Amino acid sequence: MDKNIEAINEKIKAESAFIAKVFRGMEEVIVGQTYLVERLLVGLMANGHVLIESVPGLAKTLSVSTLSRLINAKFNRLQFTPDLLPADIVGTLVYNPKECVFTTKKGPIFANMILADEINRAPAKVQSALLEAMQERQVTIGTESFKLDEPFLVLATQNPIEQEGTYNLPEAQVDRFMLKINITYPTKKEELAILKRMAETNKKIDVKPVIEADEIIKARAVVNDVYIDEKLQQYIVDIVFATRVPADYGLEDIAPLMRHGASPRATIALTLCSKAYAFINGRGYVTPQDIKDIAPDVLRHRLLVSYEAEAQQLTSDDIIKRLLDQVQVP
């Protein structure tokens, strides 16, 4: 097994060389936000969509658009508004009176990377229009289905503090996001660097592609080869089960704090993200720390806290921390 892991490590060194280039490219535009950049790359490598939440002005949109420019692939930005219609996203059938036929007009969803900016500003019917694209990697217009090109990634942003004119995402759609990232304010040192770099009118930083779309697909195949021990697979299952039956793990006190736990989709996502996290760190094997580091991002949007938890001002992150502290690490 050691020889196999050694071979995987060598393979990953060769295939993950572009990760350093992407980080350097992001650092030319974004100050700090290492956590955000890492999670965006995890989503990209694990073939999973990412939901980014923070107060305005923390470079959510800038980070996604910069990442898209570093990849030589088609990128579309969708600005979600209350008057948006599903056809504005997926496309529609247009009648040609001259030939008496309907022709398909494809929408902006037909791209490799989609920035769904302020996704919670559109009503449920528009948000749900993304469901088929996100899960099945296809879009149905009229009676015909169209496959989306690979790689296909939805990176959505939302603002948690402004509730006027917003619509909560349906639970079914939230669960389609592999990761939910919460971004915090920069440090004083980082903010000073932001000031020095960006406090100019008409400031533009030229970003050139450092990787092709087909290289992403090739790298994803290598992520699948990352070794994860059977004991760590059991550890992932235990973490997810602790969200459903916390009493079995000595966590009777948090049972009233959750309305329901994570689904098997969380188990799959945590495994894939742990492998991708190991990949971007240049390793051919998953460690328990990889799982603990990525677990909050996989689980925070899949745990529904109860009114009792809200009364105690506890978030899903607080509950996840207790779970990770209590579940035995192999």
Stockholm file with secondary structure:
# STOCKHOLM 1.0

chainA/1-330         MDKNIEAINEKIKAESAFIAKVFRGMEEVIVGQTYLVERLLVGLMANGHVLIESVPGLAKTLSVSTLSRLINAKFNRLQFTPDLLPADIVGTLVYNPKECVFTTKKGPIFANMILADEINRAPAKVQSALLEAMQERQVTIGTESFKLDEPFLVLATQNPIEQEGTYNLPEAQVDRFMLKINITYPTKKEELAILKRMAETNKKIDVKPVIEADEIIKARAVVNDVYIDEKLQQYIVDIVFATRVPADYGLEDIAPLMRHGASPRATIALTLCSKAYAFINGRGYVTPQDIKDIAPDVLRHRLLVSYEAEAQQLTSDDIIKRLLDQVQVP
#=GR chainA/1-330 SS CHHHHHHHHHHHHHHTHHHHHHHHHHHHHCCSCHHHHHHHHHHHHHTCEEEEECCTTSSHHHHHHHHHHHEESCEEEEECCTTCCTHHHHEEEEEETTTTEEEEEECTTCSSEEEEETGGGSCHHHHHHHHHHHHHSEEEETTEEEECCSSCEEEEEECSSCCTTCCCCCHHHHTTEEEEEECCCCCHHHHHHHHHHHCSTTCCCCCCCCEEHHHHHHHHHHHHTCBCCHHHHHHHHHHHHHHHCGGGGTCGGGGGGEEECCCHHHHHHHHHHHHHHHHHTTCSBCCHHHHHHHHHHHHTTTCEECHHHHHTTCCHHHHHHHHHHHSCCC
#=GC SS_cons         CHHHHHHHHHHHHHHTHHHHHHHHHHHHHCCSCHHHHHHHHHHHHHTCEEEEECCTTSSHHHHHHHHHHHEESCEEEEECCTTCCTHHHHEEEEEETTTTEEEEEECTTCSSEEEEETGGGSCHHHHHHHHHHHHHSEEEETTEEEECCSSCEEEEEECSSCCTTCCCCCHHHHTTEEEEEECCCCCHHHHHHHHHHHCSTTCCCCCCCCEEHHHHHHHHHHHHTCBCCHHHHHHHHHHHHHHHCGGGGTCGGGGGGEEECCCHHHHHHHHHHHHHHHHHTTCSBCCHHHHHHHHHHHHTTTCEECHHHHHTTCCHHHHHHHHHHHSCCC
//
